[in-house]
């Protein structure tokens, strides 16, 4: 979402400007639902940027966010809610909002009795691992493969503290990931 205000000199005539950064802050404060929306839906504002200099009333700020859901109707609803809240708020404070929503990928569901899950289970059995079949809010190549009709699942690798400065994976989990791939290849040959 681009919040479009009006530029002016911040020291000589700030009253002639419409400060897009301040309006974006107010608009974001009006957003009531974000973070974990429910068990299958999340929404995050991840990037905000704008302005050119401290003495110029900024006329443009860009807000970028991410919404995800395994339920298409819930995804559409939270996107609409966020966009409408920010656009209405921007107008209320004298700015304009230009919105672009980009669907990066669709969610997918693979049946627990599918061939790909059976291969993963066989690999687990081969190496003494206990399968833990679950759903996630992550995105991966599997989203695209499933969209193209190639059933795929995501194999967990044991990563911890994902997307933080403390992200790590234990050496043992790296080896176990290789064993899973080995087991899948062996099971697929049968």
N, C-alpha and C positions, 0 to 999 in steps of 0.2 A: 504494500500500500504506500503510495506516495502522498504525503501531505504537502499541499502547495499553498504557500502563504505569499508574502510580498516582501521583497528586499528593501532595505533602507539603511542609512548610516546609523549605527548603534549609539553614537555619541552626539551627533548633530540633530537628527530628527527620527528617533526610534518610533515615535507615535505614527509615522507614515508607513511603518512596516507591519507585517503580520508574521509573527515569529512561529514558523512551522515546527520548530523543536519544542517550544512550550506547549503548542496546541497538540502535538503528538503525545506529549507526556500526559496532558489532561485527557485526551482520548483514550490512551491506554489505561489510565486510572478508572475510566468508566467501564472497562471490560470486567465483567463479574465472574466469568467462568474461564479458567485456564488451568494448566497443569493436568492432573488426573481428573477427567470429567466423570468417567465411570469405569467399570472393569474392562471395557474394550475400546475406550476413546480417550485420547490425550490431545492437548493443544499447548504449544509453546511459542512464545515470541522470542526469537533467537538473535536477531540482528536489528539494530537501529543505528542510522547514521545520517549525517547531514551537516550543513553549515560550511562556511569557507574561511571565516576569520572571526575573531572575538569582537571586532568593532562593526560587524555587518549583521543586521537582523536577517536570519536565515529564511530563505523563501522555499526551501525544499528539504524534507527529511523522508527517508525511506525506512519502512518497517517491514521486516521479513519474519514470517512465522511458519510453523509446521503443525498440521493437524493430522491425526491418524485415528482410524477406527476399523475394526473388523466388520462393522455394520455401515453400509453405504449411506443409509438414511441419517444415521447419527453423525456421520462425517459431514454430509451436506448441511445438516442443521447447525453444527458448531461453526463451520466455515461462514455460513450466512450470518449467524449471530455476531461473530467477531467483526466481520466486514461491515455489517450494518451499524454496529455500535461505534466503531471508529469513524466511519463516514458521517454518521449523524452528529457525533461529537465534534468532528472537524468543522462541519458547517455551522454548528452552534457557536463556535469561537471565531468564525469569519474566514476559515480556510476552505480548501476544496480537497477531496480525497479521490485519487485515481487508483483503482483496484485491479489487480491481475491475480487470478487464482490459477495455479498450474498443478494439474494432477500428475504427480511424478510416477506413481504406480498404484495398482489396485491391490487390495488385500487378497488373500487366498486361504482356502481350507482344503486339506487333503485328508481323506478318510483314513481312520486308524487301521482299517483292513486293506489298504492299498498296497500295491507291489513295492512302492518306494519305502513305505514304512516297514514292510516285511523285510526288505533288504537291510535296513538299519537295525531292526531287531535281531536279524540273523548275525550281523556283525557284532552286536553286543553279546549275544550268546557265545559266539566263537571266542571272545576274549574275556568273558566273565564280567561284563559290565551289566548293570541294571538299567534298562531303558526308562527314561522319564519323558513321556510324551506330553507336551504342553503347548500352549499358544503364547505368542509374544506380541509386543507392539513394535518390534523392529522391522526394518526394511532390508532386503538383500536381493541378490541375483535371483533367488527362488521366486520372488514376486513376478519378475519378468518372464522366467522360464514357464511358470504356471500360466501366465497370461497368453503365452504362445502355444499352450496345449501340452507342454512337457511337464508332467507331474514331478514336483521337486519338494524336498523338505530341507529345513535348516538343521545342521548338526551343531550342537553346542560344543565349544572348545574349552570351556572352563575359564573364560576371561572373567576378571573381577574388576569392579569400579570402572565400568565401561564409560568412555568419553570423559574421563576426568584426568587430572595430572597424576593420579595414583593408579591408573589402569595397569593391569599386569596379568600374566598367565604363568602358571607354575610349569616348570620344565616337565614334570610328570604328565601334565595335561597335554603338552605338545606331543609327547610320545604316544599318549592314549588317542589323540586325534589321528595320528598316523596309523595306529592299529585299527581304528574305526574305518579309515579309508581302505586299508588292506582287507579287512573283513568284508566290506561292501563289495570290493572287486572279486574276492573269492566266492561270495554268495551269488553274485551276478553271473558268474561263469556256470554255475550249476544249472 
